[in-house]
Amino acid sequence: MTPLRVRGAARNGWWVVVGGSVLLTLQNGLIMSAFGAYLVAITADTGWSPGVVAVGYAIVQLGNGFLSPLTGWCCDRFGTRAVSRLGTVGTAAGFALASTVEDATHFIGAVVVIALGCSAAGITPLTVAVVQTVKERRTLALGLLPTGVALGGLAVPLVTWALDGFGWRATFLGVAVVILVVGVLAGTVLPSDRALRRAVTPAAAEPAVLATAVADREHGRDRDHDLGSALRTSAFWLLVVGHGSALVAVSAVNLHLVPLMTHHHGIPLATAGLTVAVMSTAQLLGQVVTGLIGDRVDQRRLAAFCMIVQTGVLVALALVSGVGLVVAAAVVHGIAWGLRGPVMTSLRTDYFGIGSFGTIMGWSMGFVSVGLVVGPLLVTALADGAGGYPGAFVALAVVTALGSVAFFVLRRPRRRMAVAVTGQDVRCSTTP
């Protein structure tokens, strides 16, 4: 197979972090965090059921997870800049289409276009871009990238102001323009390089191919895992189990913390909302701290420790009473969540290399996103039973406790077959 050429000049990795954070700010501030405001405005204007907008939100959430395998493969095949640019244009087109629809079915169709765009310009390609460009202090970069998610919440008041002043259709058109202009500009800092994946065989003895193989061997890229070899390792599946069980708790707490505080503990809604904001700030703090210390500590043990802390927090949320204790538990949950998050990507990079990282990351996120769906549904089902919210949160604690075991037994996989080049001969040898 002819080696893939590297297109575009190398990018400064820290500018990639900045550009990726801007794209996440747009996506979270104008889409994810704003969907509640959209629901109110759209249903009031059209008379549609709130379930229509809620289904749209679920489609966007599911798209980010279940489309990750395809998105990751496209990043390796076409480069993150091209994938992100296509996603930005698609997201803007989806909002423009949604602003013109007259019935709920067409609205859902427009949201599907938005979901496809969000996946292509979301966390998966941006993480791949950072991994490709930041060679040192990579964990710090991965910790700073998601700050855009927290910063996006600051844009929600602007969205509500626009909805009140201009209506949801004009607001959707404005959102489309902002996403298109700012998103395309921010995406220009992403690398246009394709993944350096190639198969070298004895028949491929052309000088250029041999020189590339030598260079790859010197940099260790010939020993990076591809998707097939990664799937055959226990490390891949243990990371899926550990990460997925963590997301079960994270997604459930995101949806059910406010009902737990208001319905079970009798805490005022305003206080519950403020608690969520403080928890998000604590998460941001945890991400930055992990970025600063992540390259100096055993990341596997850090992940296991965070899972144990989250288990204790879930038990506390189920059993404690009083505003102070509940708020404190939520803050600790946010810190542990932030500390653990960047470690997931960093471990995959260390274990499987960057040669096929987009594809491996995409499939990983596709599997672990099941936890995003299971968590809220599990708590919803159990909260209606005899145990109520306390029983549901204890069940979440059991899930995270079992997930922590995956990190305790996790070990670095062996490197894949390495290419050895001698003169005009190409041989394969197993490297430890």
Kinemage of the C-alpha trace (Angstrom):
@kinemage 1
@onewidth
@group {chain A} dominant
@subgroup {mainchain}
@vectorlist {calphas} color= white
{ca met a 1} P 0.000 0.000 0.000
{ca thr a 2} L 1.327 3.405 -0.940
{ca pro a 3} L 2.234 5.429 2.108
{ca leu a 4} L -0.116 8.235 2.988
{ca arg a 5} L 1.438 11.633 2.513
{ca val a 6} L 1.454 14.092 5.322
{ca arg a 7} L -0.464 17.189 4.243
{ca gly a 8} L 0.116 20.603 5.768
{ca ala a 9} L 2.762 21.976 8.011
{ca ala a 10} L 3.098 20.895 11.607
{ca arg a 11} L 0.940 22.916 13.968
{ca asn a 12} L 1.844 24.311 17.341
{ca gly a 13} L 0.066 21.956 19.700
{ca trp a 14} L -0.951 24.649 22.164
{ca trp a 15} L -2.738 26.642 19.485
{ca val a 16} L -4.585 23.428 18.688
{ca val a 17} L -5.694 23.297 22.338
{ca val a 18} L -6.936 26.895 22.097
{ca gly a 19} L -8.774 26.305 18.818
{ca gly a 20} L -10.301 23.074 20.118
{ca ser a 21} L -11.449 24.795 23.303
{ca val a 22} L -13.151 27.512 21.224
{ca leu a 23} L -14.989 24.863 19.193
{ca leu a 24} L -16.148 23.125 22.384
{ca thr a 25} L -17.264 26.486 23.798
{ca leu a 26} L -19.449 27.005 20.727
{ca gln a 27} L -20.863 23.496 20.885
{ca asn a 28} L -21.665 23.520 24.591
{ca gly a 29} L -22.775 27.140 24.905
{ca leu a 30} L -24.935 27.342 21.777
{ca ile a 31} L -26.188 23.743 21.652
{ca met a 32} L -25.839 21.451 24.666
{ca ser a 33} L -26.333 23.902 27.544
{ca ala a 34} L -28.830 26.014 25.578
{ca phe a 35} L -31.251 23.206 24.713
{ca gly a 36} L -33.338 23.869 27.816
{ca ala a 37} L -33.862 27.468 26.732
{ca tyr a 38} L -34.645 26.309 23.181
{ca leu a 39} L -37.248 23.902 24.568
{ca val a 40} L -39.118 26.709 26.340
{ca ala a 41} L -39.029 29.089 23.375
{ca ile a 42} L -39.892 26.538 20.678
{ca thr a 43} L -42.786 24.913 22.521
{ca ala a 44} L -44.274 28.311 23.414
{ca asp a 45} L -44.162 29.456 19.782
{ca thr a 46} L -45.184 26.257 17.986
{ca gly a 47} L -47.317 24.385 20.502
{ca trp a 48} L -45.248 21.242 19.975
{ca ser a 49} L -44.858 18.794 22.817
{ca pro a 50} L -41.723 19.331 24.958
{ca gly a 51} L -40.895 15.735 24.100
{ca val a 52} L -40.102 16.797 20.534
{ca val a 53} L -37.254 19.059 21.656
{ca ala a 54} L -36.207 16.523 24.298
{ca val a 55} L -35.900 13.857 21.604
{ca gly a 56} L -33.769 16.281 19.603
{ca tyr a 57} L -31.463 16.740 22.584
{ca ala a 58} L -31.183 12.961 23.002
{ca ile a 59} L -30.298 12.602 19.316
{ca val a 60} L -27.451 15.104 19.660
{ca gln a 61} L -26.156 13.368 22.796
{ca leu a 62} L -26.329 9.899 21.270
{ca gly a 63} L -24.769 11.095 18.032
{ca asn a 64} L -21.659 12.327 19.834
{ca gly a 65} L -21.120 8.849 21.263
{ca phe a 66} L -22.349 6.338 18.727
{ca leu a 67} L -20.884 8.156 15.721
{ca ser a 68} L -17.446 8.313 17.337
{ca pro a 69} L -16.107 5.171 15.591
{ca leu a 70} L -16.881 6.672 12.182
{ca thr a 71} L -15.593 10.095 13.228
{ca gly a 72} L -12.333 8.628 14.544
{ca trp a 73} L -11.778 6.625 11.353
{ca cys a 74} L -12.385 9.735 9.248
{ca cys a 75} L -9.810 11.636 11.330
{ca asp a 76} L -7.199 8.990 10.569
{ca arg a 77} L -8.181 8.865 6.900
{ca phe a 78} L -8.734 12.527 6.029
{ca gly a 79} L -7.207 14.561 8.883
{ca thr a 80} L -8.847 16.324 11.818
{ca arg a 81} L -9.041 19.734 10.147
{ca ala a 82} L -11.099 18.430 7.237
{ca val a 83} L -13.400 16.437 9.523
{ca ser a 84} L -13.917 19.336 11.925
{ca arg a 85} L -14.560 21.802 9.095
{ca leu a 86} L -17.172 19.491 7.582
{ca gly a 87} L -18.794 19.125 11.001
{ca thr a 88} L -18.855 22.892 11.561
{ca val a 89} L -20.513 23.507 8.210
{ca gly a 90} L -22.982 20.682 8.882
{ca thr a 91} L -23.905 22.046 12.306
{ca ala a 92} L -24.493 25.522 10.907
{ca ala a 93} L -26.579 24.076 8.067
{ca gly a 94} L -28.671 22.121 10.569
{ca phe a 95} L -29.502 25.255 12.554
{ca ala a 96} L -30.346 27.148 9.373
{ca leu a 97} L -32.678 24.328 8.299
{ca ala a 98} L -34.291 24.131 11.747
{ca ser a 99} L -35.124 27.837 11.632
{ca thr a 100} L -37.349 27.291 8.583
{ca val a 101} L -39.286 24.142 9.536
{ca glu a 102} L -43.026 24.190 10.139
{ca asp a 103} L -43.665 20.760 11.663
{ca ala a 104} L -42.057 18.577 14.317
{ca thr a 105} L -40.912 15.865 11.899
{ca his a 106} L -38.869 18.305 9.843
{ca phe a 107} L -37.445 19.767 13.045
{ca ile a 108} L -36.199 16.331 14.097
{ca gly a 109} L -34.664 15.889 10.649
{ca ala a 110} L -32.781 19.180 11.027
{ca val a 111} L -31.589 18.109 14.478
{ca val a 112} L -30.169 14.918 12.957
{ca val a 113} L -28.045 17.136 10.691
{ca ile a 114} L -26.934 19.104 13.775
{ca ala a 115} L -26.052 15.849 15.554
{ca leu a 116} L -23.916 14.679 12.630
{ca gly a 117} L -22.112 18.021 12.598
{ca cys a 118} L -21.554 18.022 16.364
{ca ser a 119} L -19.970 14.590 16.205
{ca ala a 120} L -17.621 15.600 13.387
{ca ala a 121} L -16.583 18.840 15.136
{ca gly a 122} L -16.776 17.546 18.705
{ca ile a 123} L -14.574 16.050 21.365
{ca thr a 124} L -13.335 13.036 19.359
{ca pro a 125} L -11.596 14.885 16.459
{ca leu a 126} L -10.360 17.618 18.805
{ca thr a 127} L -8.814 15.067 21.161
{ca val a 128} L -7.159 13.338 18.209
{ca ala a 129} L -5.769 16.702 17.049
{ca val a 130} L -4.248 17.423 20.468
{ca val a 131} L -2.736 13.948 20.719
{ca gln a 132} L -1.187 14.326 17.267
{ca thr a 133} L 0.390 17.722 17.916
{ca val a 134} L 1.304 17.888 21.620
{ca lys a 135} L 4.255 15.623 22.344
{ca glu a 136} L 5.235 16.932 25.775
{ca arg a 137} L 2.873 17.747 28.651
{ca arg a 138} L 0.165 15.954 26.709
{ca thr a 139} L -1.905 15.287 29.828
{ca leu a 140} L -1.914 19.017 30.575
{ca ala a 141} L -3.142 19.714 27.053
{ca leu a 142} L -5.881 17.099 27.384
{ca gly a 143} L -6.880 18.661 30.687
{ca leu a 144} L -7.111 22.169 29.231
{ca leu a 145} L -8.996 21.186 26.065
{ca pro a 146} L -12.377 20.546 27.794
{ca thr a 147} L -12.310 23.950 29.516
{ca gly a 148} L -14.404 25.044 26.555
{ca val a 149} L -17.233 22.883 27.887
{ca ala a 150} L -17.308 24.863 31.146
{ca leu a 151} L -16.799 28.215 29.398
{ca gly a 152} L -19.693 27.465 27.061
{ca gly a 153} L -22.119 27.866 29.928
{ca leu a 154} L -21.307 31.576 29.963
{ca ala a 155} L -22.922 31.939 26.531
{ca val a 156} L -26.334 30.686 27.667
{ca pro a 157} L -27.492 34.096 29.012
{ca leu a 158} L -26.756 35.569 25.574
{ca val a 159} L -28.857 32.830 23.981
{ca thr a 160} L -31.809 33.494 26.298
{ca trp a 161} L -31.525 37.233 25.585
{ca ala a 162} L -31.660 36.542 21.846
{ca leu a 163} L -34.633 34.200 22.252
{ca asp a 164} L -36.574 36.852 24.201
{ca gly a 165} L -35.670 39.648 21.815
{ca phe a 166} L -35.792 38.017 18.384
{ca gly a 167} L -37.551 34.667 18.719
{ca trp a 168} L -36.145 31.198 18.247
{ca arg a 169} L -36.086 31.195 14.437
{ca ala a 170} L -33.959 34.338 14.165
{ca thr a 171} L -31.805 33.072 17.021
{ca phe a 172} L -31.203 29.790 15.191
{ca leu a 173} L -30.094 31.718 12.104
{ca gly a 174} L -27.754 33.806 14.244
{ca val a 175} L -26.352 30.674 15.881
{ca ala a 176} L -25.755 29.191 12.424
{ca val a 177} L -23.755 32.253 11.355
{ca val a 178} L -21.691 32.329 14.572
{ca ile a 179} L -20.885 28.619 14.394
{ca leu a 180} L -19.934 28.863 10.715
{ca val a 181} L -17.685 31.922 11.002
{ca val a 182} L -16.058 31.334 14.391
{ca gly a 183} L -15.936 27.557 13.990
{ca val a 184} L -14.196 27.614 10.620
{ca leu a 185} L -11.658 30.179 11.868
{ca ala a 186} L -10.945 28.192 15.050
{ca gly a 187} L -10.593 25.003 13.040
{ca thr a 188} L -7.789 26.411 10.876
{ca val a 189} L -5.273 25.682 13.653
{ca leu a 190} L -6.075 21.949 13.612
{ca pro a 191} L -3.577 19.677 11.843
{ca ser a 192} L -4.363 18.558 8.325
{ca asp a 193} L -2.072 15.528 8.625
{ca arg a 194} L -3.480 12.082 8.040
{ca ala a 195} L -2.568 9.331 10.455
{ca leu a 196} L 0.763 7.730 9.599
{ca arg a 197} L -0.578 4.244 8.947
{ca arg a 198} L 1.033 2.025 6.354
{ca ala a 199} L 1.678 -1.620 5.669
{ca val a 200} L 5.226 -2.478 4.660
{ca thr a 201} L 5.841 -5.819 2.955
{ca pro a 202} L 8.854 -7.394 1.252
{ca ala a 203} L 7.336 -6.498 -2.104
{ca ala a 204} L 7.263 -2.841 -1.155
{ca ala a 205} L 10.991 -2.293 -1.456
{ca glu a 206} L 10.840 1.117 -3.056
{ca pro a 207} L 13.428 3.493 -1.577
{ca ala a 208} L 10.774 5.965 -0.396
{ca val a 209} L 8.812 3.253 1.387
{ca leu a 210} L 11.959 1.828 2.981
{ca ala a 211} L 13.038 5.275 4.153
{ca thr a 212} L 9.624 5.851 5.674
{ca ala a 213} L 9.736 2.496 7.432
{ca val a 214} L 13.143 3.336 8.897
{ca ala a 215} L 11.896 6.695 10.129
{ca asp a 216} L 8.800 5.085 11.631
{ca arg a 217} L 10.909 2.515 13.436
{ca glu a 218} L 13.179 5.206 14.867
{ca his a 219} L 10.153 7.039 16.263
{ca gly a 220} L 8.357 3.891 17.422
{ca arg a 221} L 5.375 4.404 15.093
{ca asp a 222} L 5.784 0.965 13.561
{ca arg a 223} L 4.888 -0.493 16.950
{ca asp a 224} L 1.691 1.541 17.430
{ca his a 225} L -1.467 -0.520 17.633
{ca asp a 226} L -4.083 -0.437 14.925
{ca leu a 227} L -7.737 -1.055 15.784
{ca gly a 228} L -7.518 -4.809 15.285
{ca ser a 229} L -4.535 -5.311 17.551
{ca ala a 230} L -5.982 -2.935 20.156
{ca leu a 231} L -9.249 -4.870 20.267
{ca arg a 232} L -7.289 -8.035 20.995
{ca thr a 233} L -5.763 -6.569 24.157
{ca ser a 234} L -7.343 -6.749 27.586
{ca ala a 235} L -6.264 -3.141 28.181
{ca phe a 236} L -8.728 -1.855 25.554
{ca trp a 237} L -11.691 -3.574 27.188
{ca leu a 238} L -10.657 -2.799 30.751
{ca leu a 239} L -10.470 0.878 29.809
{ca val a 240} L -13.923 0.588 28.246
{ca val a 241} L -15.341 -0.979 31.415
{ca gly a 242} L -13.669 1.503 33.758
{ca his a 243} L -14.468 4.574 31.667
{ca gly a 244} L -17.991 3.407 30.868
{ca ser a 245} L -18.852 2.752 34.523
{ca ala a 246} L -17.581 6.232 35.402
{ca leu a 247} L -19.867 7.769 32.772
{ca val a 248} L -22.829 5.863 34.194
{ca ala a 249} L -22.390 7.872 37.393
{ca val a 250} L -21.473 11.155 35.691
{ca ser a 251} L -24.497 11.195 33.376
{ca ala a 252} L -26.868 10.129 36.148
{ca val a 253} L -25.631 12.838 38.527
{ca asn a 254} L -25.840 15.475 35.784
{ca leu a 255} L -29.523 14.717 35.234
{ca his a 256} L -30.687 13.729 38.704
{ca leu a 257} L -28.679 15.835 41.167
{ca val a 258} L -31.208 18.693 41.124
{ca pro a 259} L -34.240 16.362 41.585
{ca leu a 260} L -32.377 14.578 44.386
{ca met a 261} L -31.713 17.852 46.185
{ca thr a 262} L -35.184 19.343 45.667
{ca his a 263} L -37.468 16.299 45.905
{ca his a 264} L -35.614 14.174 48.440
{ca his a 265} L -33.704 16.697 50.553
{ca gly a 266} L -36.129 19.610 50.220
{ca ile a 267} L -33.388 22.032 49.130
{ca pro a 268} L -34.605 25.116 47.206
{ca leu a 269} L -34.298 24.990 43.426
{ca ala a 270} L -32.080 28.089 43.321
{ca thr a 271} L -29.616 26.468 45.728
{ca ala a 272} L -29.655 23.244 43.709
{ca gly a 273} L -28.890 25.175 40.532
{ca leu a 274} L -26.026 26.985 42.208
{ca thr a 275} L -24.684 23.634 43.396
{ca val a 276} L -24.543 22.389 39.811
{ca ala a 277} L -22.585 25.500 38.793
{ca val a 278} L -20.130 25.002 41.667
{ca met a 279} L -19.757 21.331 40.732
{ca ser a 280} L -18.895 22.315 37.158
{ca thr a 281} L -16.297 24.765 38.435
{ca ala a 282} L -14.811 22.013 40.607
{ca gln a 283} L -14.667 19.762 37.545
{ca leu a 284} L -12.753 22.440 35.650
{ca leu a 285} L -10.325 22.742 38.558
{ca gly a 286} L -9.794 18.995 38.564
{ca gln a 287} L -9.017 18.965 34.847
{ca val a 288} L -6.359 21.639 35.240
{ca val a 289} L -4.800 19.872 38.230
{ca thr a 290} L -4.622 16.594 36.311
{ca gly a 291} L -2.977 18.422 33.444
{ca leu a 292} L -0.311 19.749 35.779
{ca ile a 293} L 0.437 16.494 37.635
{ca gly a 294} L -0.791 13.815 35.237
{ca asp a 295} L 2.557 13.272 33.531
{ca arg a 296} L 4.280 12.850 36.900
{ca val a 297} L 2.007 10.273 38.535
{ca asp a 298} L 0.804 6.742 37.834
{ca gln a 299} L -2.289 7.577 35.813
{ca arg a 300} L -3.802 4.134 36.257
{ca arg a 301} L -3.727 4.508 40.035
{ca leu a 302} L -5.028 8.067 39.783
{ca ala a 303} L -8.034 6.821 37.807
{ca ala a 304} L -8.677 4.043 40.334
{ca phe a 305} L -8.417 6.528 43.218
{ca cys a 306} L -10.911 8.888 41.564
{ca met a 307} L -13.350 6.027 41.047
{ca ile a 308} L -13.144 5.120 44.736
{ca val a 309} L -13.761 8.750 45.679
{ca gln a 310} L -16.770 8.902 43.354
{ca thr a 311} L -18.124 5.721 44.952
{ca gly a 312} L -17.930 7.356 48.371
{ca val a 313} L -19.562 10.524 47.046
{ca leu a 314} L -22.509 8.594 45.622
{ca val a 315} L -23.048 6.844 48.938
{ca ala a 316} L -22.878 10.217 50.685
{ca leu a 317} L -25.430 11.745 48.319
{ca ala a 318} L -27.739 8.835 49.084
{ca leu a 319} L -27.411 8.953 52.876
{ca val a 320} L -26.474 12.453 54.084
{ca ser a 321} L -28.894 15.274 54.749
{ca gly a 322} L -28.421 19.005 55.006
{ca val a 323} L -27.482 21.543 52.395
{ca gly a 324} L -23.830 21.804 53.407
{ca leu a 325} L -23.077 18.080 53.217
{ca val a 326} L -24.901 17.589 49.926
{ca val a 327} L -23.145 20.567 48.323
{ca ala a 328} L -19.783 19.346 49.626
{ca ala a 329} L -20.410 15.874 48.189
{ca ala a 330} L -21.312 17.376 44.807
{ca val a 331} L -18.135 19.475 44.791
{ca val a 332} L -15.973 16.442 45.575
{ca his a 333} L -17.747 14.575 42.778
{ca gly a 334} L -16.862 17.385 40.369
{ca ile a 335} L -13.206 17.382 41.407
{ca ala a 336} L -12.905 13.587 41.063
{ca trp a 337} L -14.648 13.717 37.685
{ca gly a 338} L -12.275 16.419 36.463
{ca leu a 339} L -9.193 14.610 37.761
{ca arg a 340} L -10.142 11.348 36.055
{ca gly a 341} L -11.378 12.663 32.690
{ca pro a 342} L -8.096 13.608 30.945
{ca val a 343} L -6.435 10.433 32.217
{ca met a 344} L -8.721 8.282 30.037
{ca thr a 345} L -7.344 9.735 26.819
{ca ser a 346} L -3.775 9.890 28.088
{ca leu a 347} L -3.803 6.188 28.999
{ca arg a 348} L -5.100 5.233 25.558
{ca thr a 349} L -2.367 7.292 23.936
{ca asp a 350} L 0.357 5.703 26.062
{ca tyr a 351} L -0.963 2.183 25.570
{ca phe a 352} L -1.849 2.196 21.859
{ca gly a 353} L 0.229 4.997 20.282
{ca ile a 354} L -0.910 7.658 17.830
{ca gly a 355} L -0.697 5.775 14.509
{ca ser a 356} L -4.404 4.797 14.578
{ca phe a 357} L -5.429 6.805 17.602
{ca gly a 358} L -8.464 8.403 15.958
{ca thr a 359} L -9.994 5.052 15.064
{ca ile a 360} L -9.183 3.510 18.454
{ca met a 361} L -10.480 6.565 20.313
{ca gly a 362} L -13.644 6.599 18.217
{ca trp a 363} L -14.478 2.962 18.896
{ca ser a 364} L -13.650 3.405 22.567
{ca met a 365} L -16.026 6.340 22.869
{ca gly a 366} L -18.684 4.410 20.977
{ca phe a 367} L -18.555 1.637 23.582
{ca val a 368} L -18.263 3.824 26.681
{ca ser a 369} L -21.092 6.119 25.548
{ca val a 370} L -23.449 3.314 26.491
{ca gly a 371} L -22.822 4.470 30.049
{ca leu a 372} L -24.172 7.925 29.169
{ca val a 373} L -27.500 6.341 28.287
{ca val a 374} L -27.632 3.680 31.009
{ca gly a 375} L -26.929 6.001 33.962
{ca pro a 376} L -29.947 8.333 33.745
{ca leu a 377} L -32.299 5.482 32.801
{ca leu a 378} L -31.075 3.340 35.706
{ca val a 379} L -31.665 6.089 38.272
{ca thr a 380} L -35.039 6.984 36.731
{ca ala a 381} L -36.202 3.383 37.014
{ca leu a 382} L -34.895 2.803 40.547
{ca ala a 383} L -36.009 6.181 41.916
{ca asp a 384} L -39.644 5.228 41.242
{ca gly a 385} L -39.244 2.091 43.354
{ca ala a 386} L -39.310 1.493 47.091
{ca gly a 387} L -35.747 2.689 47.610
{ca gly a 388} L -36.299 6.047 45.925
{ca tyr a 389} L -33.320 8.247 45.157
{ca pro a 390} L -31.180 6.846 48.020
{ca gly a 391} L -31.478 3.318 46.626
{ca ala a 392} L -30.761 4.542 43.095
{ca phe a 393} L -27.582 6.359 44.140
{ca val a 394} L -26.388 3.348 46.133
{ca ala a 395} L -26.812 1.307 42.945
{ca leu a 396} L -24.661 3.860 41.119
{ca ala a 397} L -22.031 3.470 43.837
{ca val a 398} L -21.962 -0.284 43.221
{ca val a 399} L -21.358 0.345 39.501
{ca thr a 400} L -18.449 2.714 40.114
{ca ala a 401} L -16.949 0.392 42.723
{ca leu a 402} L -16.938 -2.452 40.204
{ca gly a 403} L -15.501 -0.087 37.585
{ca ser a 404} L -12.590 0.804 39.856
{ca val a 405} L -11.518 -2.857 39.774
{ca ala a 406} L -10.904 -2.508 36.019
{ca phe a 407} L -8.284 0.168 36.667
{ca phe a 408} L -6.608 -1.855 39.415
{ca val a 409} L -6.056 -4.848 37.098
{ca leu a 410} L -5.267 -2.724 34.010
{ca arg a 411} L -1.800 -3.255 32.564
{ca arg a 412} L 0.069 -1.818 29.591
{ca pro a 413} L -0.363 -4.086 26.527
{ca arg a 414} L 2.547 -5.424 24.561
{ca arg a 415} L 3.568 -3.432 21.543
{ca arg a 416} L 2.460 -4.787 18.198
{ca met a 417} L 4.757 -6.366 15.568
{ca ala a 418} L 7.583 -4.014 14.633
{ca val a 419} L 8.978 -3.511 11.142
{ca ala a 420} L 12.704 -4.156 10.741
{ca val a 421} L 14.500 -2.801 7.668
{ca thr a 422} L 17.918 -4.027 6.561
{ca gly a 423} L 19.160 -2.945 3.170
{ca gln a 424} L 16.381 -3.862 0.746
{ca asp a 425} L 14.814 -6.471 3.054
{ca val a 426} L 11.821 -5.827 5.256
{ca arg a 427} L 11.310 -8.155 8.203
{ca cys a 428} L 8.895 -8.248 11.108
{ca ser a 429} L 9.890 -8.940 14.666
{ca thr a 430} L 7.977 -8.936 17.917
{ca thr a 431} L 8.907 -6.174 20.308
{ca pro a 432} L 8.168 -6.347 23.998
